[in-house]
Amino acid sequence: MGIAFQLIDDTLDFTGEAEELGKPVGNDLQEGRATLPLIFALQNTKPAERLRLRQIFSSEHIHAKEISEIRNLVVRCGGIEYTNNQACAHSIRAKEALRIFPHGPVKEILEDIADYVICRRT
């Protein structure tokens, strides 16, 4: 479930708004963190776009216009969709791990948390 939570957090860095996140959009990019949506985009884009992504990501300071450029490319390349799918797979595995426990309110809460991790916005 923790991996699913982090993967969704990584997508929100590209798709969220600063007001809902409580931190600037593109914060991971600014701090030099290559998260799964960006890695997927780097592996699944045209060579010229890949070069542009690398240029921006490796610069000392990334400007708001460049963050927007990266966001658009990551979305267009399917990085968000891929990362969301990976998060869902981890959430499903977390819920499958709960099968060994008897049905009850605690188990239901844990299953609900696994679902919430996927659909959260903040």
Biopython code that builds the backbone (N, CA, C, O; Angstrom):
import numpy as np
from Bio.PDB.StructureBuilder import StructureBuilder

atoms = [
    (1, "MET", "N", (0.827, -1.181, 0.000)),
    (1, "MET", "CA", (0.000, 0.000, 0.000)),
    (1, "MET", "C", (0.877, 1.252, 0.000)),
    (1, "MET", "O", (0.514, 2.271, -0.589)),
    (2, "GLY", "N", (2.012, 1.173, 0.651)),
    (2, "GLY", "CA", (2.924, 2.311, 0.687)),
    (2, "GLY", "C", (3.460, 2.660, -0.690)),
    (2, "GLY", "O", (3.616, 3.834, -1.023)),
    (3, "ILE", "N", (3.740, 1.644, -1.484)),
    (3, "ILE", "CA", (4.213, 1.896, -2.851)),
    (3, "ILE", "C", (3.112, 2.553, -3.665)),
    (3, "ILE", "O", (3.368, 3.505, -4.403)),
    (4, "ALA", "N", (1.896, 2.057, -3.536)),
    (4, "ALA", "CA", (0.765, 2.665, -4.246)),
    (4, "ALA", "C", (0.612, 4.129, -3.850)),
    (4, "ALA", "O", (0.399, 4.990, -4.704)),
    (5, "PHE", "N", (0.720, 4.408, -2.556)),
    (5, "PHE", "CA", (0.609, 5.784, -2.062)),
    (5, "PHE", "C", (1.673, 6.666, -2.722)),
    (5, "PHE", "O", (1.371, 7.763, -3.193)),
    (6, "GLN", "N", (2.916, 6.185, -2.755)),
    (6, "GLN", "CA", (4.003, 6.985, -3.323)),
    (6, "GLN", "C", (3.822, 7.196, -4.816)),
    (6, "GLN", "O", (4.089, 8.287, -5.320)),
    (7, "LEU", "N", (3.377, 6.182, -5.528)),
    (7, "LEU", "CA", (3.166, 6.317, -6.971)),
    (7, "LEU", "C", (2.088, 7.360, -7.273)),
    (7, "LEU", "O", (2.233, 8.160, -8.197)),
    (8, "ILE", "N", (1.009, 7.346, -6.491)),
    (8, "ILE", "CA", (-0.030, 8.362, -6.677)),
    (8, "ILE", "C", (0.520, 9.743, -6.338)),
    (8, "ILE", "O", (0.211, 10.718, -7.024)),
    (9, "ASP", "N", (1.319, 9.834, -5.305)),
    (9, "ASP", "CA", (1.960, 11.100, -4.961)),
    (9, "ASP", "C", (2.818, 11.597, -6.132)),
    (9, "ASP", "O", (2.847, 12.792, -6.426)),
    (10, "ASP", "N", (3.505, 10.680, -6.784)),
    (10, "ASP", "CA", (4.336, 11.044, -7.939)),
    (10, "ASP", "C", (3.485, 11.582, -9.094)),
    (10, "ASP", "O", (3.895, 12.519, -9.779)),
    (11, "THR", "N", (2.311, 11.000, -9.313)),
    (11, "THR", "CA", (1.448, 11.515, -10.387)),
    (11, "THR", "C", (0.870, 12.875, -10.018)),
    (11, "THR", "O", (0.725, 13.745, -10.876)),
    (12, "LEU", "N", (0.542, 13.055, -8.754)),
    (12, "LEU", "CA", (-0.019, 14.335, -8.316)),
    (12, "LEU", "C", (0.980, 15.475, -8.491)),
    (12, "LEU", "O", (0.579, 16.626, -8.663)),
    (13, "ASP", "N", (2.257, 15.171, -8.449)),
    (13, "ASP", "CA", (3.266, 16.202, -8.671)),
    (13, "ASP", "C", (3.174, 16.756, -10.094)),
    (13, "ASP", "O", (3.628, 17.869, -10.360)),
    (14, "PHE", "N", (2.593, 15.986, -10.998)),
    (14, "PHE", "CA", (2.400, 16.428, -12.373)),
    (14, "PHE", "C", (0.983, 16.927, -12.639)),
    (14, "PHE", "O", (0.791, 17.819, -13.465)),
    (15, "THR", "N", (-0.007, 16.369, -11.955)),
    (15, "THR", "CA", (-1.400, 16.660, -12.302)),
    (15, "THR", "C", (-2.139, 17.491, -11.272)),
    (15, "THR", "O", (-3.209, 18.024, -11.565)),
    (16, "GLY", "N", (-1.594, 17.611, -10.079)),
    (16, "GLY", "CA", (-2.287, 18.320, -9.008)),
    (16, "GLY", "C", (-2.120, 19.824, -9.106)),
    (16, "GLY", "O", (-1.470, 20.346, -10.011)),
    (17, "GLU", "N", (-2.715, 20.487, -8.166)),
    (17, "GLU", "CA", (-2.600, 21.933, -8.033)),
    (17, "GLU", "C", (-1.928, 22.232, -6.692)),
    (17, "GLU", "O", (-2.121, 21.503, -5.719)),
    (18, "ALA", "N", (-1.148, 23.294, -6.646)),
    (18, "ALA", "CA", (-0.403, 23.638, -5.436)),
    (18, "ALA", "C", (-1.313, 23.760, -4.224)),
    (18, "ALA", "O", (-0.940, 23.362, -3.120)),
    (19, "GLU", "N", (-2.508, 24.309, -4.425)),
    (19, "GLU", "CA", (-3.435, 24.503, -3.307)),
    (19, "GLU", "C", (-3.856, 23.179, -2.681)),
    (19, "GLU", "O", (-3.987, 23.084, -1.460)),
    (20, "GLU", "N", (-4.066, 22.164, -3.499)),
    (20, "GLU", "CA", (-4.505, 20.881, -2.953)),
    (20, "GLU", "C", (-3.344, 20.046, -2.441)),
    (20, "GLU", "O", (-3.515, 19.228, -1.537)),
    (21, "LEU", "N", (-2.170, 20.247, -3.011)),
    (21, "LEU", "CA", (-1.014, 19.444, -2.609)),
    (21, "LEU", "C", (-0.316, 19.989, -1.378)),
    (21, "LEU", "O", (0.315, 19.238, -0.633)),
    (22, "GLY", "N", (-0.425, 21.278, -1.163)),
    (22, "GLY", "CA", (0.291, 21.896, -0.049)),
    (22, "GLY", "C", (1.771, 22.079, -0.352)),
    (22, "GLY", "O", (2.563, 22.377, 0.541)),
    (23, "LYS", "N", (2.132, 21.901, -1.597)),
    (23, "LYS", "CA", (3.502, 22.116, -2.058)),
    (23, "LYS", "C", (3.424, 22.502, -3.527)),
    (23, "LYS", "O", (2.415, 22.245, -4.184)),
    (24, "PRO", "N", (4.477, 23.114, -4.044)),
    (24, "PRO", "CA", (4.438, 23.517, -5.453)),
    (24, "PRO", "C", (4.320, 22.316, -6.391)),
    (24, "PRO", "O", (4.908, 21.264, -6.139)),
    (25, "VAL", "N", (3.565, 22.478, -7.460)),
    (25, "VAL", "CA", (3.501, 21.460, -8.503)),
    (25, "VAL", "C", (4.884, 21.399, -9.146)),
    (25, "VAL", "O", (5.515, 22.431, -9.370)),
    (26, "GLY", "N", (5.344, 20.206, -9.438)),
    (26, "GLY", "CA", (6.674, 20.045, -10.006)),
    (26, "GLY", "C", (7.770, 20.057, -8.960)),
    (26, "GLY", "O", (8.949, 20.197, -9.287)),
    (27, "ASN", "N", (7.386, 19.912, -7.711)),
    (27, "ASN", "CA", (8.355, 19.941, -6.616)),
    (27, "ASN", "C", (9.418, 18.848, -6.776)),
    (27, "ASN", "O", (10.602, 19.095, -6.548)),
    (28, "ASP", "N", (8.999, 17.650, -7.165)),
    (28, "ASP", "CA", (9.962, 16.564, -7.365)),
    (28, "ASP", "C", (10.955, 16.929, -8.465)),
    (28, "ASP", "O", (12.149, 16.657, -8.339)),
    (29, "LEU", "N", (10.467, 17.543, -9.542)),
    (29, "LEU", "CA", (11.350, 17.960, -10.630)),
    (29, "LEU", "C", (12.355, 18.989, -10.138)),
    (29, "LEU", "O", (13.549, 18.895, -10.425)),
    (30, "GLN", "N", (11.859, 19.972, -9.394)),
    (30, "GLN", "CA", (12.730, 21.029, -8.876)),
    (30, "GLN", "C", (13.824, 20.457, -7.977)),
    (30, "GLN", "O", (14.939, 20.975, -7.935)),
    (31, "GLU", "N", (13.495, 19.390, -7.265)),
    (31, "GLU", "CA", (14.460, 18.787, -6.346)),
    (31, "GLU", "C", (15.309, 17.697, -7.002)),
    (31, "GLU", "O", (16.092, 17.019, -6.336)),
    (32, "GLY", "N", (15.142, 17.539, -8.318)),
    (32, "GLY", "CA", (15.970, 16.587, -9.051)),
    (32, "GLY", "C", (15.574, 15.137, -8.888)),
    (32, "GLY", "O", (16.394, 14.244, -9.101)),
    (33, "ARG", "N", (14.311, 14.882, -8.507)),
    (33, "ARG", "CA", (13.839, 13.507, -8.342)),
    (33, "ARG", "C", (13.167, 13.020, -9.624)),
    (33, "ARG", "O", (12.167, 13.586, -10.066)),
    (34, "ALA", "N", (13.716, 11.986, -10.204)),
    (34, "ALA", "CA", (13.120, 11.371, -11.389)),
    (34, "ALA", "C", (12.155, 10.290, -10.916)),
    (34, "ALA", "O", (12.575, 9.198, -10.535)),
    (35, "THR", "N", (10.883, 10.595, -10.943)),
    (35, "THR", "CA", (9.866, 9.646, -10.496)),
    (35, "THR", "C", (9.339, 8.844, -11.688)),
    (35, "THR", "O", (9.653, 9.152, -12.837)),
    (36, "LEU", "N", (8.548, 7.828, -11.409)),
    (36, "LEU", "CA", (8.095, 6.908, -12.448)),
    (36, "LEU", "C", (7.408, 7.590, -13.633)),
    (36, "LEU", "O", (7.681, 7.204, -14.769)),
    (37, "PRO", "N", (6.532, 8.580, -13.437)),
    (37, "PRO", "CA", (5.927, 9.204, -14.624)),
    (37, "PRO", "C", (6.971, 9.791, -15.577)),
    (37, "PRO", "O", (6.838, 9.660, -16.794)),
    (38, "LEU", "N", (7.996, 10.428, -15.040)),
    (38, "LEU", "CA", (9.051, 11.008, -15.869)),
    (38, "LEU", "C", (9.899, 9.914, -16.501)),
    (38, "LEU", "O", (10.233, 9.994, -17.683)),
    (39, "ILE", "N", (10.246, 8.901, -15.733)),
    (39, "ILE", "CA", (11.053, 7.797, -16.262)),
    (39, "ILE", "C", (10.317, 7.117, -17.416)),
    (39, "ILE", "O", (10.914, 6.809, -18.447)),
    (40, "PHE", "N", (9.014, 6.887, -17.232)),
    (40, "PHE", "CA", (8.219, 6.269, -18.300)),
    (40, "PHE", "C", (8.236, 7.152, -19.545)),
    (40, "PHE", "O", (8.405, 6.654, -20.658)),
    (41, "ALA", "N", (8.061, 8.461, -19.359)),
    (41, "ALA", "CA", (8.064, 9.387, -20.495)),
    (41, "ALA", "C", (9.421, 9.361, -21.204)),
    (41, "ALA", "O", (9.474, 9.362, -22.434)),
    (42, "LEU", "N", (10.496, 9.337, -20.453)),
    (42, "LEU", "CA", (11.835, 9.289, -21.050)),
    (42, "LEU", "C", (12.026, 8.033, -21.904)),
    (42, "LEU", "O", (12.710, 8.063, -22.927)),
    (43, "GLN", "N", (11.417, 6.942, -21.472)),
    (43, "GLN", "CA", (11.571, 5.673, -22.194)),
    (43, "GLN", "C", (10.602, 5.538, -23.360)),
    (43, "GLN", "O", (10.795, 4.681, -24.222)),
    (44, "ASN", "N", (9.558, 6.372, -23.401)),
    (44, "ASN", "CA", (8.496, 6.165, -24.383)),
    (44, "ASN", "C", (8.170, 7.408, -25.200)),
    (44, "ASN", "O", (7.025, 7.608, -25.605)),
    (45, "THR", "N", (9.155, 8.223, -25.435)),
    (45, "THR", "CA", (8.933, 9.417, -26.226)),
    (45, "THR", "C", (9.916, 9.448, -27.390)),
    (45, "THR", "O", (10.844, 8.642, -27.471)),
    (46, "LYS", "N", (9.689, 10.385, -28.270)),
    (46, "LYS", "CA", (10.566, 10.545, -29.435)),
    (46, "LYS", "C", (11.941, 11.051, -28.975)),
    (46, "LYS", "O", (12.049, 11.723, -27.950)),
    (47, "PRO", "N", (12.982, 10.725, -29.737)),
    (47, "PRO", "CA", (14.333, 11.137, -29.346)),
    (47, "PRO", "C", (14.474, 12.641, -29.077)),
    (47, "PRO", "O", (15.138, 13.035, -28.118)),
    (48, "ALA", "N", (13.867, 13.468, -29.901)),
    (48, "ALA", "CA", (13.975, 14.920, -29.698)),
    (48, "ALA", "C", (13.308, 15.344, -28.394)),
    (48, "ALA", "O", (13.828, 16.201, -27.679)),
    (49, "GLU", "N", (12.160, 14.749, -28.085)),
    (49, "GLU", "CA", (11.470, 15.070, -26.835)),
    (49, "GLU", "C", (12.255, 14.534, -25.633)),
    (49, "GLU", "O", (12.315, 15.180, -24.587)),
    (50, "ARG", "N", (12.848, 13.364, -25.790)),
    (50, "ARG", "CA", (13.670, 12.779, -24.729)),
    (50, "ARG", "C", (14.842, 13.709, -24.417)),
    (50, "ARG", "O", (15.154, 13.961, -23.253)),
    (51, "LEU", "N", (15.485, 14.213, -25.463)),
    (51, "LEU", "CA", (16.595, 15.137, -25.276)),
    (51, "LEU", "C", (16.129, 16.401, -24.550)),
    (51, "LEU", "O", (16.815, 16.894, -23.654)),
    (52, "ARG", "N", (14.965, 16.920, -24.936)),
    (52, "ARG", "CA", (14.436, 18.124, -24.286)),
    (52, "ARG", "C", (14.143, 17.848, -22.805)),
    (52, "ARG", "O", (14.473, 18.664, -21.944)),
    (53, "LEU", "N", (13.530, 16.712, -22.514)),
    (53, "LEU", "CA", (13.258, 16.349, -21.122)),
    (53, "LEU", "C", (14.557, 16.300, -20.320)),
    (53, "LEU", "O", (14.624, 16.824, -19.208)),
    (54, "ARG", "N", (15.562, 15.684, -20.871)),
    (54, "ARG", "CA", (16.850, 15.573, -20.173)),
    (54, "ARG", "C", (17.488, 16.937, -19.959)),
    (54, "ARG", "O", (18.058, 17.207, -18.902)),
    (55, "GLN", "N", (17.387, 17.800, -20.975)),
    (55, "GLN", "CA", (17.947, 19.149, -20.840)),
    (55, "GLN", "C", (17.282, 19.906, -19.697)),
    (55, "GLN", "O", (17.952, 20.510, -18.860)),
    (56, "ILE", "N", (15.967, 19.863, -19.679)),
    (56, "ILE", "CA", (15.233, 20.585, -18.637)),
    (56, "ILE", "C", (15.543, 19.978, -17.273)),
    (56, "ILE", "O", (15.882, 20.695, -16.331)),
    (57, "PHE", "N", (15.426, 18.660, -17.169)),
    (57, "PHE", "CA", (15.582, 17.990, -15.887)),
    (57, "PHE", "C", (16.983, 18.186, -15.304)),
    (57, "PHE", "O", (17.139, 18.271, -14.086)),
    (58, "SER", "N", (17.979, 18.257, -16.147)),
    (58, "SER", "CA", (19.348, 18.384, -15.647)),
    (58, "SER", "C", (19.771, 19.835, -15.401)),
    (58, "SER", "O", (20.876, 20.077, -14.916)),
    (59, "SER", "N", (18.915, 20.794, -15.726)),
    (59, "SER", "CA", (19.281, 22.193, -15.488)),
    (59, "SER", "C", (19.239, 22.506, -13.992)),
    (59, "SER", "O", (18.557, 21.830, -13.222)),
    (60, "GLU", "N", (19.964, 23.520, -13.606)),
    (60, "GLU", "CA", (20.071, 23.880, -12.195)),
    (60, "GLU", "C", (18.743, 24.363, -11.622)),
    (60, "GLU", "O", (18.405, 24.053, -10.480)),
    (61, "HIS", "N", (17.997, 25.118, -12.412)),
    (61, "HIS", "CA", (16.689, 25.612, -11.967)),
    (61, "HIS", "C", (15.694, 25.402, -13.091)),
    (61, "HIS", "O", (15.961, 25.749, -14.242)),
    (62, "ILE", "N", (14.548, 24.835, -12.757)),
    (62, "ILE", "CA", (13.503, 24.593, -13.747)),
    (62, "ILE", "C", (12.432, 25.666, -13.569)),
    (62, "ILE", "O", (11.874, 25.828, -12.483)),
    (63, "HIS", "N", (12.155, 26.386, -14.633)),
    (63, "HIS", "CA", (11.174, 27.470, -14.604)),
    (63, "HIS", "C", (9.762, 26.923, -14.767)),
    (63, "HIS", "O", (9.570, 25.806, -15.248)),
    (64, "ALA", "N", (8.782, 27.712, -14.366)),
    (64, "ALA", "CA", (7.378, 27.292, -14.425)),
    (64, "ALA", "C", (6.967, 26.867, -15.833)),
    (64, "ALA", "O", (6.233, 25.893, -15.995)),
    (65, "LYS", "N", (7.428, 27.578, -16.835)),
    (65, "LYS", "CA", (7.103, 27.228, -18.225)),
    (65, "LYS", "C", (7.644, 25.848, -18.571)),
    (65, "LYS", "O", (6.987, 25.075, -19.269)),
    (66, "GLU", "N", (8.834, 25.543, -18.086)),
    (66, "GLU", "CA", (9.450, 24.240, -18.356)),
    (66, "GLU", "C", (8.749, 23.121, -17.595)),
    (66, "GLU", "O", (8.605, 22.012, -18.109)),
    (67, "ILE", "N", (8.318, 23.407, -16.384)),
    (67, "ILE", "CA", (7.545, 22.412, -15.628)),
    (67, "ILE", "C", (6.272, 22.083, -16.384)),
    (67, "ILE", "O", (5.886, 20.919, -16.489)),
    (68, "SER", "N", (5.626, 23.100, -16.907)),
    (68, "SER", "CA", (4.414, 22.890, -17.696)),
    (68, "SER", "C", (4.711, 22.054, -18.944)),
    (68, "SER", "O", (3.929, 21.178, -19.314)),
    (69, "GLU", "N", (5.838, 22.332, -19.583)),
    (69, "GLU", "CA", (6.250, 21.571, -20.767)),
    (69, "GLU", "C", (6.449, 20.096, -20.412)),
    (69, "GLU", "O", (5.987, 19.207, -21.128)),
    (70, "ILE", "N", (7.137, 19.850, -19.305)),
    (70, "ILE", "CA", (7.359, 18.470, -18.869)),
    (70, "ILE", "C", (6.038, 17.805, -18.512)),
    (70, "ILE", "O", (5.791, 16.661, -18.895)),
    (71, "ARG", "N", (5.189, 18.519, -17.781)),
    (71, "ARG", "CA", (3.876, 17.962, -17.400)),
    (71, "ARG", "C", (3.111, 17.512, -18.641)),
    (71, "ARG", "O", (2.586, 16.399, -18.684)),
    (72, "ASN", "N", (3.050, 18.374, -19.640)),
    (72, "ASN", "CA", (2.303, 18.043, -20.860)),
    (72, "ASN", "C", (2.885, 16.826, -21.560)),
    (72, "ASN", "O", (2.145, 15.967, -22.039)),
    (73, "LEU", "N", (4.196, 16.752, -21.621)),
    (73, "LEU", "CA", (4.844, 15.628, -22.286)),
    (73, "LEU", "C", (4.630, 14.323, -21.527)),
    (73, "LEU", "O", (4.374, 13.280, -22.131)),
    (74, "VAL", "N", (4.735, 14.386, -20.210)),
    (74, "VAL", "CA", (4.534, 13.185, -19.387)),
    (74, "VAL", "C", (3.100, 12.677, -19.544)),
    (74, "VAL", "O", (2.882, 11.472, -19.663)),
    (75, "VAL", "N", (2.139, 13.573, -19.547)),
    (75, "VAL", "CA", (0.741, 13.179, -19.728)),
    (75, "VAL", "C", (0.538, 12.591, -21.128)),
    (75, "VAL", "O", (-0.064, 11.528, -21.279)),
    (76, "ARG", "N", (1.046, 13.289, -22.145)),
    (76, "ARG", "CA", (0.872, 12.859, -23.538)),
    (76, "ARG", "C", (1.526, 11.500, -23.806)),
    (76, "ARG", "O", (1.015, 10.712, -24.602)),
    (77, "CYS", "N", (2.646, 11.227, -23.148)),
    (77, "CYS", "CA", (3.368, 9.954, -23.354)),
    (77, "CYS", "C", (2.762, 8.793, -22.579)),
    (77, "CYS", "O", (3.164, 7.645, -22.764)),
    (78, "GLY", "N", (1.798, 9.085, -21.715)),
    (78, "GLY", "CA", (1.166, 8.020, -20.947)),
    (78, "GLY", "C", (1.818, 7.748, -19.602)),
    (78, "GLY", "O", (1.512, 6.739, -18.968)),
    (79, "GLY", "N", (2.707, 8.622, -19.153)),
    (79, "GLY", "CA", (3.395, 8.416, -17.882)),
    (79, "GLY", "C", (2.468, 8.413, -16.682)),
    (79, "GLY", "O", (2.670, 7.659, -15.730)),
    (80, "ILE", "N", (1.450, 9.258, -16.731)),
    (80, "ILE", "CA", (0.490, 9.313, -15.624)),
    (80, "ILE", "C", (-0.369, 8.059, -15.620)),
    (80, "ILE", "O", (-0.567, 7.435, -14.577)),
    (81, "GLU", "N", (-0.870, 7.697, -16.775)),
    (81, "GLU", "CA", (-1.709, 6.494, -16.873)),
    (81, "GLU", "C", (-0.934, 5.243, -16.444)),
    (81, "GLU", "O", (-1.453, 4.411, -15.699)),
    (82, "TYR", "N", (0.293, 5.119, -16.912)),
    (82, "TYR", "CA", (1.113, 3.961, -16.548)),
    (82, "TYR", "C", (1.338, 3.904, -15.040)),
    (82, "TYR", "O", (1.207, 2.846, -14.425)),
    (83, "THR", "N", (1.677, 5.044, -14.451)),
    (83, "THR", "CA", (1.962, 5.092, -13.019)),
    (83, "THR", "C", (0.708, 4.803, -12.208)),
    (83, "THR", "O", (0.766, 4.101, -11.199)),
    (84, "ASN", "N", (-0.424, 5.340, -12.646)),
    (84, "ASN", "CA", (-1.691, 5.031, -11.973)),
    (84, "ASN", "C", (-1.993, 3.537, -12.033)),
    (84, "ASN", "O", (-2.446, 2.952, -11.049)),
    (85, "ASN", "N", (-1.745, 2.925, -13.178)),
    (85, "ASN", "CA", (-1.975, 1.480, -13.316)),
    (85, "ASN", "C", (-1.066, 0.684, -12.376)),
    (85, "ASN", "O", (-1.494, -0.305, -11.780)),
    (86, "GLN", "N", (0.173, 1.114, -12.250)),
    (86, "GLN", "CA", (1.091, 0.444, -11.328)),
    (86, "GLN", "C", (0.617, 0.604, -9.883)),
    (86, "GLN", "O", (0.690, -0.335, -9.091)),
    (87, "ALA", "N", (0.134, 1.796, -9.549)),
    (87, "ALA", "CA", (-0.380, 2.043, -8.197)),
    (87, "ALA", "C", (-1.590, 1.145, -7.919)),
    (87, "ALA", "O", (-1.713, 0.578, -6.833)),
    (88, "CYS", "N", (-2.470, 1.022, -8.895)),
    (88, "CYS", "CA", (-3.641, 0.144, -8.732)),
    (88, "CYS", "C", (-3.217, -1.299, -8.505)),
    (88, "CYS", "O", (-3.794, -1.994, -7.669)),
    (89, "ALA", "N", (-2.222, -1.746, -9.237)),
    (89, "ALA", "CA", (-1.733, -3.119, -9.075)),
    (89, "ALA", "C", (-1.188, -3.338, -7.661)),
    (89, "ALA", "O", (-1.418, -4.392, -7.069)),
    (90, "HIS", "N", (-0.483, -2.374, -7.128)),
    (90, "HIS", "CA", (0.043, -2.496, -5.764)),
    (90, "HIS", "C", (-1.092, -2.464, -4.732)),
    (90, "HIS", "O", (-1.045, -3.178, -3.730)),
    (91, "SER", "N", (-2.095, -1.645, -4.981)),
    (91, "SER", "CA", (-3.245, -1.591, -4.078)),
    (91, "SER", "C", (-3.991, -2.931, -4.073)),
    (91, "SER", "O", (-4.414, -3.411, -3.022)),
    (92, "ILE", "N", (-4.143, -3.516, -5.236)),
    (92, "ILE", "CA", (-4.809, -4.821, -5.347)),
    (92, "ILE", "C", (-4.010, -5.882, -4.584)),
    (92, "ILE", "O", (-4.586, -6.712, -3.882)),
    (93, "ARG", "N", (-2.693, -5.851, -4.723)),
    (93, "ARG", "CA", (-1.857, -6.809, -4.001)),
    (93, "ARG", "C", (-1.970, -6.623, -2.488)),
    (93, "ARG", "O", (-1.968, -7.592, -1.730)),
    (94, "ALA", "N", (-2.068, -5.368, -2.065)),
    (94, "ALA", "CA", (-2.226, -5.097, -0.630)),
    (94, "ALA", "C", (-3.537, -5.693, -0.127)),
    (94, "ALA", "O", (-3.584, -6.295, 0.946)),
    (95, "LYS", "N", (-4.599, -5.520, -0.911)),
    (95, "LYS", "CA", (-5.900, -6.073, -0.499)),
    (95, "LYS", "C", (-5.887, -7.599, -0.539)),
    (95, "LYS", "O", (-6.513, -8.248, 0.298)),
    (96, "GLU", "N", (-5.174, -8.173, -1.511)),
    (96, "GLU", "CA", (-5.063, -9.634, -1.570)),
    (96, "GLU", "C", (-4.342, -10.177, -0.345)),
    (96, "GLU", "O", (-4.659, -11.265, 0.135)),
    (97, "ALA", "N", (-3.377, -9.427, 0.157)),
    (97, "ALA", "CA", (-2.633, -9.859, 1.343)),
    (97, "ALA", "C", (-3.535, -9.914, 2.574)),
    (97, "ALA", "O", (-3.235, -10.618, 3.538)),
    (98, "LEU", "N", (-4.637, -9.173, 2.538)),
    (98, "LEU", "CA", (-5.578, -9.158, 3.668)),
    (98, "LEU", "C", (-6.505, -10.372, 3.678)),
    (98, "LEU", "O", (-7.224, -10.594, 4.652)),
    (99, "ARG", "N", (-6.493, -11.150, 2.612)),
    (99, "ARG", "CA", (-7.410, -12.304, 2.524)),
    (99, "ARG", "C", (-7.231, -13.301, 3.665)),
    (99, "ARG", "O", (-8.176, -14.006, 4.022)),
    (100, "ILE", "N", (-6.059, -13.367, 4.227)),
    (100, "ILE", "CA", (-5.813, -14.356, 5.284)),
    (100, "ILE", "C", (-6.517, -14.000, 6.586)),
    (100, "ILE", "O", (-6.634, -14.835, 7.483)),
    (101, "PHE", "N", (-6.984, -12.761, 6.688)),
    (101, "PHE", "CA", (-7.638, -12.314, 7.915)),
    (101, "PHE", "C", (-9.147, -12.479, 7.812)),
    (101, "PHE", "O", (-9.714, -12.364, 6.725)),
    (102, "PRO", "N", (-9.799, -12.746, 8.939)),
    (102, "PRO", "CA", (-11.254, -12.902, 8.914)),
    (102, "PRO", "C", (-11.935, -11.562, 8.602)),
    (102, "PRO", "O", (-11.403, -10.486, 8.877)),
    (103, "HIS", "N", (-13.113, -11.672, 8.028)),
    (103, "HIS", "CA", (-13.887, -10.471, 7.716)),
    (103, "HIS", "C", (-14.242, -9.750, 9.015)),
    (103, "HIS", "O", (-14.591, -10.378, 10.015)),
    (104, "GLY", "N", (-14.149, -8.436, 8.981)),
    (104, "GLY", "CA", (-14.480, -7.641, 10.155)),
    (104, "GLY", "C", (-14.207, -6.172, 9.887)),
    (104, "GLY", "O", (-13.714, -5.810, 8.819)),
    (105, "PRO", "N", (-14.526, -5.331, 10.856)),
    (105, "PRO", "CA", (-14.397, -3.891, 10.637)),
    (105, "PRO", "C", (-12.959, -3.425, 10.380)),
    (105, "PRO", "O", (-12.742, -2.513, 9.581)),
    (106, "VAL", "N", (-11.988, -4.032, 11.039)),
    (106, "VAL", "CA", (-10.595, -3.620, 10.836)),
    (106, "VAL", "C", (-10.152, -3.954, 9.416)),
    (106, "VAL", "O", (-9.515, -3.140, 8.747)),
    (107, "LYS", "N", (-10.495, -5.157, 8.963)),
    (107, "LYS", "CA", (-10.144, -5.559, 7.603)),
    (107, "LYS", "C", (-10.820, -4.648, 6.586)),
    (107, "LYS", "O", (-10.201, -4.259, 5.595)),
    (108, "GLU", "N", (-12.078, -4.305, 6.818)),
    (108, "GLU", "CA", (-12.800, -3.406, 5.909)),
    (108, "GLU", "C", (-12.130, -2.036, 5.841)),
    (108, "GLU", "O", (-12.005, -1.451, 4.765)),
    (109, "ILE", "N", (-11.708, -1.537, 6.978)),
    (109, "ILE", "CA", (-11.024, -0.231, 7.010)),
    (109, "ILE", "C", (-9.726, -0.291, 6.210)),
    (109, "ILE", "O", (-9.422, 0.624, 5.444)),
    (110, "LEU", "N", (-8.969, -1.358, 6.386)),
    (110, "LEU", "CA", (-7.716, -1.503, 5.640)),
    (110, "LEU", "C", (-7.973, -1.595, 4.137)),
    (110, "LEU", "O", (-7.225, -1.023, 3.344)),
    (111, "GLU", "N", (-9.015, -2.304, 3.748)),
    (111, "GLU", "CA", (-9.378, -2.384, 2.326)),
    (111, "GLU", "C", (-9.806, -1.009, 1.806)),
    (111, "GLU", "O", (-9.462, -0.630, 0.687)),
    (112, "ASP", "N", (-10.550, -0.275, 2.616)),
    (112, "ASP", "CA", (-10.965, 1.075, 2.227)),
    (112, "ASP", "C", (-9.769, 2.005, 2.066)),
    (112, "ASP", "O", (-9.735, 2.833, 1.156)),
    (113, "ILE", "N", (-8.794, 1.864, 2.947)),
    (113, "ILE", "CA", (-7.586, 2.689, 2.849)),
    (113, "ILE", "C", (-6.846, 2.373, 1.548)),
    (113, "ILE", "O", (-6.362, 3.278, 0.868)),
    (114, "ALA", "N", (-6.761, 1.091, 1.209)),
    (114, "ALA", "CA", (-6.096, 0.697, -0.037)),
    (114, "ALA", "C", (-6.796, 1.312, -1.245)),
    (114, "ALA", "O", (-6.140, 1.705, -2.210)),
    (115, "ASP", "N", (-8.123, 1.398, -1.195)),
    (115, "ASP", "CA", (-8.885, 2.035, -2.279)),
    (115, "ASP", "C", (-8.686, 3.552, -2.273)),
    (115, "ASP", "O", (-8.543, 4.174, -3.326)),
    (116, "TYR", "N", (-8.680, 4.133, -1.076)),
    (116, "TYR", "CA", (-8.536, 5.579, -0.969)),
    (116, "TYR", "C", (-7.184, 6.051, -1.505)),
    (116, "TYR", "O", (-7.098, 7.097, -2.149)),
    (117, "VAL", "N", (-6.149, 5.293, -1.245)),
    (117, "VAL", "CA", (-4.807, 5.652, -1.701)),
    (117, "VAL", "C", (-4.807, 5.918, -3.202)),
    (117, "VAL", "O", (-4.095, 6.800, -3.681)),
    (118, "ILE", "N", (-5.596, 5.164, -3.929)),
    (118, "ILE", "CA", (-5.638, 5.281, -5.387)),
    (118, "ILE", "C", (-6.415, 6.520, -5.845)),
    (118, "ILE", "O", (-6.057, 7.144, -6.844)),
    (119, "CYS", "N", (-7.450, 6.864, -5.133)),
    (119, "CYS", "CA", (-8.321, 7.957, -5.602)),
    (119, "CYS", "C", (-8.079, 9.286, -4.901)),
    (119, "CYS", "O", (-8.772, 10.263, -5.186)),
    (120, "ARG", "N", (-7.119, 9.345, -3.999)),
    (120, "ARG", "CA", (-6.891, 10.576, -3.244)),
    (120, "ARG", "C", (-6.392, 11.693, -4.142)),
    (120, "ARG", "O", (-5.816, 11.452, -5.203)),
    (121, "ARG", "N", (-6.621, 12.898, -3.704)),
    (121, "ARG", "CA", (-6.125, 14.072, -4.433)),
    (121, "ARG", "C", (-5.110, 14.847, -3.630)),
    (121, "ARG", "O", (-4.392, 15.675, -4.190)),
    (122, "THR", "N", (-5.025, 14.603, -2.321)),
    (122, "THR", "CA", (-4.036, 15.330, -1.517)),
    (122, "THR", "C", (-3.382, 14.358, -0.563)),
    (122, "THR", "O", (-2.513, 14.749, 0.217)),
]
sb = StructureBuilder()
sb.init_structure("model")
sb.init_model(0)
sb.init_chain("A")
sb.init_seg("    ")
for serial, (resi, resn, name, xyz) in enumerate(atoms, 1):
    if name == "N":
        sb.init_residue(resn, " ", resi, " ")
    sb.init_atom(name, np.array(xyz, "f"), 0.0, 1.0, " ", f" {name:<3s}", serial, name[0])
structure = sb.get_structure()
